[in-house]
Amino acid sequence: MKYYVWIVLCLVSLGALAGVLVRSPHARPWADCTGRVVIGTSLHGQPVECVCIGGVQSTCFAPGP
């Protein structure tokens, strides 16, 4: 009986880990790279400027001179 409990616990843990790994890329709001420089908001609600190269977000930084 203990053997089956350990197998079920391992399967549930693997399922939870897979769910986290599948969901994690979607949890972060990325800017859509329609232009070369796009302005969006960070996770804390502050504005950020993001640079896109070839339609892929390269880096983000605080706006300003």
N, C-alpha and C positions, 0 to 999 in steps of 0.2 A: 504494500500500500504506500509506503514512503517513497518508493521508486516512482510511482505514478504522480504523486504530488510534486516531486522535483521536476519531472518532465513537464507537467502543466505549468509550473512556475517559470521554467525556462522559456517555454513557448509564449507565455503571456509577456514576459520581459522582452523577448525578441520582437513581438508584435508591437509593443509600446515604443521600442527603439526605432523600429521601421517607420512608425507613424510620425515620430518626431523628425526623423531625417527627411521624410517626404514633405512634411509641412514647413520645415524651417526656411527653405528658400522663398516661400511665399509670405512669410511673416514680416519681411523687411520691405517697406515700400520704396522701390527704385524709381528714379525718374525715367520717363520714356525718352529715348534719345532720338527725338525728331529733328533736332538741330545740333550745332557744334557745342554750344553752351546752353544748358537748361538750368532754371532756378526751381528749386523744390524746397521741401521742409525736411528737417532731420527727424529722428525719432522723438526728440524733445520738443518739437514744434518750432525750432529756430530755422530761419532761411539758410539754405546752402546753395552754392553754385556747383554744378557738376559738369565736367568736361567729357564729351563723347567723341570717340574715335572709331570710325567705321560702323556707327550705329550701336556701339557697345560702350557702356559707362566705364570710363577710365578712372576718374578720381573726383572727389567732392571736397570742397573747402568753404570756409566762411566767406561771405561776400564782402566786398569792400576794395579800396584801392591798394 
